Amino acid sequence: MTVPPGSGTHVSADATRSGRLFFLELSGGRIHSTKPDGSDRKTIVTDCRLPDGIVVEADAGHIYWTNMGTVGLDDGSIERADLDGKNRVVIVPQGVTHTPKQIHLDKAGGKLYWCDREGMRVMRANLDGSQVETLVATGHGDKDRLDPTRWCVGITIDPKLGKLYWTQKGPDNAGLGRLFRASIDIPRGEDPANRSDIELLFDRLPEPIDLELDLINRALYWTDRGDPPRGNTVSRVLVDGEASPEIVVTHLMEAIGIALDVPGNRMFVTDLAGSVYCVDLDGKNQRNFLFAQGNLTGIAYAEV
C-alpha cells in the first residue's frame, strides 16, 4: 500500500482547535465526553441499553447513538441528544431495527446510516429518524440469524463516489470476516436482498468491526477483533484502485471503535478492555491515555 500523503509526520493539534471525544461505555450504559487527551471528562448520558455506535453533528449540536438493546430480542433503537446530553429523544424506536451497531452521519445528504447485526441489514434514515430504509439484506428469519457471517457491523460511506462500505464480522476467531462495497442507492429494478452491485473487497479477515474513511487521502481504516497477529488491530487500505491492506495498529484488547482526526494526523481507538488510544494515522506514536474504563464500544471525534 502506498502511504497516504502526510502520514508519518506527527502534527500537533492547533491551540485554537477545540476537539472533543465522545465514547460509549457498553458495560455501564453511559456516554462520556473528554478532551482529546482524556482530560475534562464528563458523563453526559446514562441508562443506555447496550450502546454501540455514535456520531456527532457538531454544527447542529447533536449526538446520535445506537442501542443494541436486550441480547436476542428485536428491541434496538437509535437516540439523539444535545452535546451535553440534554433533550434526549428516541428517533428510531424499538421494533424498527433489531441490533443497530456502528452509525454514520452523512450531513450533506441529511441521512444516518447504520448496520443492523442480527437484523442482517444495512439501513438508513433521515436525521429525524423518518423514512427508514433497508439498503442491503444479507439474510432473513431466525435460521439465517444464527449465522454470524451474515451479521453486518461496521459502516461508512464515500459521498464522492456514491459508495457504501460495511463489514460482516463472522464467528469469533474464525477468520471468516468480510468487507464489502456497493453503491449507496439500490440499482433500479433490484431489492436489498438481490443486488448486482455488491463487491467483496476482502475476506478471511479476523473479525472486522468499525470502519472510518479518510476522504482526503482516500484511505479506509477498520478495527479487527480476534486473536493476534491479525486480530486486535487496526488496518487500512487505499480505496481507489487495487491495493492490499496493511496493519497499522496492534496489541489492542478486542478492538471496537475508531474515529479519525485527519487534519490532526491522528486516530482514536477503543477496545472492550476499556482503553482509549491515540495513534498517528500511519500507526506511529501509539498512546493509551485512558484505561480500565469499562467495556468501550463506539467513539467519535468532533470540533465543537
SVG drawing of the C-alpha trace seen along z (x, -y; Angstrom):
<svg xmlns="http://www.w3.org/2000/svg" viewBox="-41 -30 48 52">
<polyline fill="none" stroke="black" stroke-width="0.4" points="0.0,0.0 1.3,-3.5 1.4,-5.6 -1.1,-8.5 0.4,-11.9 1.3,-13.5 1.3,-10.3 4.3,-9.6 4.6,-13.2 3.2,-13.9 1.0,-17.0 0.4,-18.8 -3.2,-19.9 -3.5,-23.6 -4.1,-25.5 -7.2,-27.2 -8.9,-23.8 -11.4,-22.6 -12.0,-19.0 -13.7,-16.6 -14.1,-12.8 -17.5,-11.1 -17.3,-7.5 -19.6,-4.8 -19.3,-2.6 -21.2,0.6 -21.0,2.1 -22.3,-1.0 -24.7,-2.1 -23.2,-5.6 -21.8,-8.2 -18.7,-10.1 -17.1,-13.2 -13.5,-14.3 -10.8,-16.5 -8.6,-14.5 -6.0,-13.9 -8.6,-12.4 -9.0,-15.4 -12.2,-17.3 -14.1,-14.0 -17.9,-14.3 -20.6,-11.7 -23.3,-13.2 -25.8,-10.3 -26.8,-7.4 -29.2,-4.5 -28.4,-3.5 -29.3,0.1 -26.0,1.6 -24.8,-1.5 -22.6,-0.6 -22.2,-3.4 -22.0,-7.2 -21.7,-10.2 -21.6,-13.9 -23.4,-16.6 -21.3,-19.4 -23.0,-22.4 -26.4,-21.4 -25.1,-20.5 -26.3,-16.9 -25.0,-13.4 -26.7,-10.3 -26.1,-6.8 -27.3,-3.2 -28.6,-1.0 -28.3,2.7 -31.0,3.5 -31.5,6.8 -29.4,9.7 -31.6,11.9 -34.6,9.5 -35.7,7.3 -35.6,4.1 -32.7,2.0 -33.1,-1.8 -31.4,-5.0 -31.4,-8.1 -30.4,-11.8 -29.4,-14.3 -27.6,-17.7 -23.8,-17.6 -24.3,-18.0 -26.7,-15.0 -29.9,-17.2 -33.0,-17.0 -32.7,-13.2 -35.1,-11.7 -35.6,-8.3 -35.7,-8.8 -35.7,-5.2 -37.9,-3.2 -37.7,0.4 -39.0,2.8 -37.7,0.9 -34.1,2.0 -33.0,5.3 -29.5,4.8 -28.0,1.5 -24.3,1.3 -22.0,-1.4 -23.7,-4.5 -22.5,-7.0 -23.6,-10.6 -24.0,-11.9 -24.5,-15.6 -24.7,-16.8 -27.2,-14.1 -29.2,-14.5 -29.0,-10.8 -27.9,-8.4 -26.5,-5.0 -26.1,-2.1 -25.6,1.7 -28.2,4.0 -26.3,7.1 -28.9,9.7 -31.3,7.9 -28.7,8.7 -29.2,5.4 -27.6,2.1 -30.0,-0.7 -30.5,-4.4 -33.0,-7.1 -33.4,-10.9 -31.7,-12.7 -35.1,-12.8 -35.5,-9.1 -38.1,-9.2 -38.0,-7.3 -36.2,-4.2 -34.9,-2.1 -33.1,1.2 -30.3,0.9 -28.7,4.4 -30.3,7.6 -27.9,10.5 -30.4,12.9 -34.0,13.3 -35.5,15.1 -34.4,16.9 -32.3,19.6 -30.2,17.1 -29.9,15.0 -27.9,17.8 -25.1,17.4 -22.7,14.7 -21.2,14.4 -24.5,12.6 -24.1,10.1 -23.5,6.5 -21.5,4.5 -19.3,1.5 -20.3,-1.1 -19.1,-4.2 -19.9,-5.9 -17.9,-7.6 -20.1,-10.5 -17.6,-11.4 -18.2,-8.1 -21.6,-7.3 -20.3,-4.1 -21.2,-2.3 -18.8,-0.2 -19.7,2.3 -18.3,5.3 -19.7,8.7 -18.0,10.0 -18.3,13.8 -17.9,16.1 -15.4,15.4 -11.8,16.1 -13.0,18.0 -11.2,15.8 -14.4,15.5 -14.9,11.7 -15.5,9.8 -15.6,6.2 -18.0,5.2 -18.7,2.2 -21.8,1.3 -23.5,-1.8 -25.3,-3.8 -28.6,-3.5 -30.1,-0.2 -29.9,0.3 -33.1,-0.2 -35.3,2.9 -33.4,4.6 -34.0,5.0 -31.9,5.1 -31.6,8.9 -30.7,9.1 -28.2,6.5 -25.9,7.0 -23.5,4.2 -22.1,5.7 -18.4,6.1 -16.5,8.3 -13.3,6.3 -11.6,8.5 -12.4,11.8 -10.8,14.1 -10.4,11.2 -10.3,12.0 -13.4,10.1 -13.8,6.7 -15.8,4.3 -16.0,0.5 -15.0,-1.5 -13.8,-5.0 -12.9,-6.6 -10.2,-9.3 -11.7,-11.2 -8.7,-13.4 -6.1,-10.6 -8.7,-8.1 -7.8,-5.5 -10.2,-3.2 -9.5,-2.2 -11.1,0.6 -10.7,2.4 -10.5,6.2 -11.2,8.2 -9.9,11.7 -6.6,13.3 -3.2,11.8 -1.3,11.3 -4.1,10.2 -6.7,9.7 -7.0,6.9 -5.6,4.5 -6.4,1.5 -5.8,1.9 -6.0,-0.5 -6.1,-0.3 -6.4,-2.9 -9.8,-2.7 -9.1,-3.9 -7.5,-1.1 -6.3,2.2 -4.2,2.3 -3.5,4.7 -4.4,3.8 -1.7,3.1 -2.0,3.4 -1.0,0.1 -2.0,0.7 -1.5,3.8 -1.8,5.1 -5.3,3.9 -7.7,5.8 -10.8,6.6 -10.7,3.6 -14.1,1.9 -14.4,-1.9 -12.4,-4.1 -12.5,-7.8 -10.3,-9.9 -9.0,-13.4 -7.3,-13.7 -6.2,-17.4 -4.5,-16.4 -3.0,-13.2 -4.4,-11.0 -6.9,-8.3 -8.7,-7.4 -9.4,-3.7 -11.4,-2.0 -11.4,1.6 -13.6,3.8 -10.9,3.9 -11.7,0.2 -8.9,-1.6 -8.8,-4.7 -5.8,-5.1 -4.4,-8.0 -2.3,-6.9 -0.9,-8.7 -2.7,-7.8 0.3,-5.7 0.3,-3.8 3.2,-5.6 3.2,-7.2 0.6,-4.8 -0.5,-6.0 -3.1,-4.5 -4.3,-7.6 -7.4,-6.1 -7.7,-2.6 -9.9,-0.4 -12.9,-2.5 -15.4,0.4 -16.2,2.2 -15.9,-0.5 -17.5,-0.4 -18.1,-3.4 -16.1,-6.6 -16.5,-9.9 -14.2,-13.0 -15.6,-16.4 -14.6,-20.0 -17.2,-21.6"/>
</svg>
